[in-house]
Amino acid sequence: MKKVSTVEAYIANHEHFSEALYKLRDIINSTELQESIKWNAPVYSLEGKNVIGLGAFKQHFGIWFFNGVFLKDSKNLLVNAQENKTKALRQMRFNSIDEVDEAIVLSYVQEAIENQKLGKEIKPTRKGTKVSVPKELSSVLKDNSKLKASFDQLTPGKQREYCNYINDAKRAATKLSRIEKITPMILKGVGLNDMYKNC
């Protein structure tokens, strides 16, 4: 799908559902939510927080509720698109415009807005905040207190970058040469990818 910069362009890319998408858009735009394009699709936010998204696919179209898990879903209309993977996101799917009941859709949208105002959201959890240091690096750090002190001063993200860089090497010799290469960087307190971050 080509990149879109406006909601109209997004809807034009899905002309088989365009009338229905305009209908959903009008319902959402009757509220205080702010419309924008994110991830190449229409997204509606409240004070910078994503609340709802519009989506269209080959067989269906619908509304994404970013924190839909908190909706009462009294009409049993919401689905979890990726069971056991998606914690908060829920989708209201339609196959045709005839299935869109404006009053029901608006009630779900308004509840999502109220939930956002109440701060009901699942905050993403950082995976593996504990850094697993490769045994080769651990051995070098044990023998070099200055290097260990510098490594301990790095943020967990920078530590993880270095550890992954070493772990990605297959051969023990490569791991040791990588440790040799990163030692001066660790001593300077810089991250492995710092030179690329502000490009």
C-alpha positions in Angstrom: 0.0 0.0 0.0 1.3 3.5 -0.9 2.1 6.0 1.9 -0.7 8.3 2.7 -0.6 11.8 4.2 -4.3 12.5 4.7 -7.4 10.5 5.9 -9.0 11.2 2.5 -6.0 9.5 0.8 -6.3 6.5 3.1 -10.0 6.1 2.4 -9.4 6.5 -1.4 -7.0 3.5 -1.1 -9.9 1.5 0.2 -12.7 2.5 -2.2 -14.7 -0.7 -1.7 -15.3 0.5 1.9 -15.0 4.3 1.4 -18.6 5.1 2.2 -18.5 3.1 5.4 -15.1 4.6 6.4 -16.5 8.1 5.9 -19.4 7.2 8.1 -17.2 6.0 10.9 -15.0 9.0 10.5 -17.9 11.4 10.8 -19.0 9.6 14.0 -15.5 9.9 15.5 -15.1 13.5 14.3 -18.3 14.4 16.1 -16.3 14.0 19.4 -13.4 16.0 20.8 -10.7 13.6 19.4 -8.0 15.0 17.2 -7.5 13.3 13.8 -4.1 12.5 12.3 -2.3 10.0 10.2 0.1 7.6 12.1 1.5 4.3 10.8 -0.1 5.1 7.4 -3.7 5.0 8.9 -6.1 7.4 10.5 -5.6 7.7 14.3 -7.7 9.8 16.8 -6.1 11.1 19.9 -6.9 13.0 23.1 -4.2 15.3 24.5 -1.5 13.4 22.5 -2.7 9.9 23.6 -3.9 7.5 20.9 -7.5 6.5 21.6 -8.9 5.1 18.3 -7.7 4.1 14.9 -9.6 3.4 11.6 -8.6 0.4 9.5 -9.6 -1.3 6.3 -8.6 -4.7 4.9 -9.7 -6.9 2.0 -12.7 -8.5 3.8 -13.5 -6.1 6.6 -13.0 -2.6 8.1 -13.3 -1.3 11.6 -12.2 0.7 14.5 -9.2 0.0 16.7 -9.5 0.9 20.4 -6.0 1.3 21.7 -7.2 0.5 25.3 -10.3 -1.4 24.3 -9.6 -4.0 27.0 -11.2 -1.5 29.4 -14.4 -1.0 27.4 -17.5 -2.7 28.9 -18.4 -4.2 25.5 -22.1 -4.6 26.4 -22.9 -5.5 22.8 -20.1 -8.1 22.6 -18.7 -6.4 19.4 -14.9 -6.3 20.2 -12.3 -8.8 19.2 -8.7 -9.3 20.1 -7.0 -9.5 16.8 -4.0 -11.4 18.3 -5.1 -13.5 21.2 -2.3 -14.0 23.8 -0.2 -11.2 22.2 -2.3 -8.1 22.3 -3.1 -6.9 25.9 -5.0 -3.6 25.4 -5.9 -3.3 21.8 -9.4 -4.3 20.7 -11.1 -4.1 17.3 -14.7 -3.5 16.3 -15.0 -5.2 12.9 -17.6 -4.7 10.1 -18.1 -6.4 6.8 -20.5 -3.9 5.3 -21.9 -0.4 6.0 -25.2 -1.9 7.0 -23.6 -3.3 10.1 -22.6 0.1 11.4 -25.1 1.3 14.0 -24.2 5.0 14.6 -25.5 5.2 18.2 -23.7 2.0 19.3 -20.4 3.1 17.7 -20.7 6.5 19.2 -21.3 5.0 22.7 -18.2 2.9 22.4 -16.1 5.9 21.2 -17.4 8.1 24.0 -16.6 5.4 26.6 -13.1 5.1 25.2 -12.7 8.9 25.5 -13.9 8.8 29.1 -11.5 5.9 29.9 -8.6 7.9 28.5 -9.6 10.9 30.6 -9.6 8.6 33.7 -6.1 7.4 32.7 -7.2 3.8 32.0 -4.4 2.4 29.9 -2.0 -0.5 29.9 1.5 0.9 30.0 4.0 -1.1 27.8 6.4 -3.1 29.9 10.0 -3.1 28.9 11.1 -6.6 28.1 14.1 -7.9 30.0 15.1 -4.9 32.0 17.7 -7.2 33.6 20.7 -7.4 31.4 22.2 -10.8 30.8 26.0 -10.4 30.5 27.8 -13.0 28.3 30.2 -15.1 30.2 33.2 -13.9 28.1 32.4 -10.2 29.0 31.7 -11.1 32.6 35.1 -12.7 32.9 36.9 -9.6 31.5 34.9 -7.3 33.8 35.8 -9.4 36.8 39.5 -9.0 35.9 39.3 -5.2 35.1 37.6 -3.2 37.9 37.9 0.1 35.9 36.1 -1.4 33.0 33.5 -3.0 35.3 32.8 0.4 37.0 32.4 2.0 33.5 30.1 -0.7 32.3 28.0 -0.4 35.5 27.6 3.3 34.8 26.0 2.7 31.4 22.2 2.7 31.0 20.6 -0.8 30.8 19.9 -0.1 27.1 23.5 0.6 26.4 24.6 -2.5 28.4 22.1 -4.6 26.4 23.5 -3.3 23.1 27.0 -4.4 24.0 25.8 -7.8 25.4 23.8 -8.5 22.2 26.7 -7.5 20.0 28.9 -10.0 21.8 26.2 -12.7 21.9 25.6 -12.3 18.1 29.1 -13.6 17.4 29.2 -17.4 16.8 32.9 -18.1 17.4 34.6 -17.6 20.8 37.5 -15.8 19.0 35.1 -13.3 17.4 33.5 -12.7 20.8 36.9 -11.9 22.3 37.8 -9.6 19.4 34.5 -7.7 19.8 35.2 -7.3 23.6 38.6 -5.8 22.7 36.9 -3.4 20.2 34.3 -2.2 22.6 36.5 -1.8 25.7 37.6 1.8 24.9 34.0 2.7 24.1 32.8 1.4 27.4 35.6 3.3 29.2 34.4 6.5 27.5 30.9 5.8 28.7 29.4 5.8 25.2 26.9 3.3 23.8 27.6 0.9 20.9 25.3 2.8 18.5 25.6 6.3 19.8 27.3 7.6 16.7 24.2 6.7 14.6 21.5 7.9 17.0 21.5 11.6 16.0 21.9 11.1 12.3 
